[in-house]
Amino acid sequence: MNGGISFWYADDGLPEPREPLRGDATADVVIVGGGYTGLWTAYYLKKAAPFLQVTVLEQKFCGYGASGRNGGWLYNGVAGRDRYAKVHGHEAAVRLQKAMNDTVDEVVRATEEEGIDAGIHKGGVLEVATTPAQLARLKDFHAHELSYGEKDRELYDARGTAERIRVAGAVGSSWTPHGARVHPVKLVKGLAAVVEALGVTIHEQTPVTEIRPKHAVTPYGTVRAPYVLRCTEGFTANLKGQRRTWLPMNSSMVVTEPLSDEQWESVGWDGREALGDMAHAYMYAQRTEDGRIALGGRGVPYRFGSRTDNDGRTQDATIEALREILVRFFPSLTGVRVEHAWSGVLGVPRDWCATVTLDRTTGLGWAGGYVGSGVATTNLAARTLRDLVQLDSGQGGTTELTGLPWVGHKVRKWEPEPFRWLGVQGMYATYRAADRREAATHSAGSSRLARVADRIAGRH
């Protein structure tokens, strides 16, 4: 199957649609976007202040975007940490990293407490190197993570890596316990049901066309509220005046048929870690709870004019490229069928930094720009939005979360077209060329092409 939103919906079924907005309404807080950020924010607001009237507006159905299409990596990565260290100091970035480490456990705790069966298995995250250049980057990456206080991270050589997973040609790996596999759709469906039971109003099939102070405007009416929180991630460009705010970067995935016991024996992966690599055009994968491999990476990275797809349909060339990664990593799976492919968009700010903001003069807030690390980061962002709303409304004071360096971060907009399209296409073409050169030359140094791509991207 190609498209149909994602395999996760094929596995768990599409939800019954909730009613759209039926005319003008009021609330204490209106949340635009029914993905992880919006639902977690509604959850923590209602838990902290049950009397609040909270309304969520979602253009399709909860989990239609990245929350229902991602790779199921619940892990401690946060976009922009190094930049925050430069601007706010190393210790501020360490606090942000610690908060992210704790967030993985908070998601596990909250889902267990609320009875959400999201297929979570906390096996950590294993990132492998398969070339000398990747190994050099891996060792630098490992040391860098330790410098941010992650003392429980472990570094493995080729033999130690093979004891965890048998990736062909793997010469080393780095493992952190701060990660888990999750079934994305079971999480988002369960979370939506929980917040509804708490008294949150959810209107699906209700696209918001414009956000302005105290107003969320839709074709069916306007919801007025003192606080309007934008939680739209990769779909932010669809809002009036937001075309160049965050770039909707495309990511694609495939999932195999269920593997046999013999096939799993050939692969290993008994710890069910989330799996990534150190390529410039990286891959990410998980061993699903029903015994498949779900694997993702970049296909067509960006559509001209910040357009987004409808149902996740993926180009044949992208499917073949992902299959090639699967077989290159696990040659024993050469004949395994790919049963489903899909794509989705994630939000990328111009400086690649995730942010949380509440403008106290207008009541407008937003969170996002997770650059693919949103499954856990959405939870930290939501708790931070809760604290910012409570602080502004006089119901709470400053907290550890409101003092994190990503709060209130501002960044310039992306370039207008066609420069935006040309830049992104050139960036990923250069990253892929860098990976090919490193594999061909077996050099221990990263290709200069990757540094060129980094400059194009604005990552450094």
Secondary structure by P-SEA (a helix, b strand, c coil): ccccccccccccccccccccccccccccbbbccccaaaaaaaaaaaaaccccbbbbbbccccccccccccccccccccccaaaaaaaccaaaaaaaaaaaaaaaaaaaaaaaaaccccccccccbbbbbccaaaaaaaaaaaaaaaaaccccbbbbcaaaaaacccccccccccccccbbbbaaaaaaaaaaaaaaaabbbbbcccccccccccccccccbbbbccbbbbcccccccccccccccccbbbbbbcccccccaaaaaaccccccccccccccbbbbbbbcccbbbbbbcccccccccccccccccccaaaaaaaaaaaaaaccccccccccccccbbbbbcccccccccccccccbbbbcccccccaaaaaaaaaaaaaaaaaaaccccccccccccccbbbbbbccccaaaaaaaaaaaaaaaaaaaaaaaaccccccaaaaaaaaaaccc
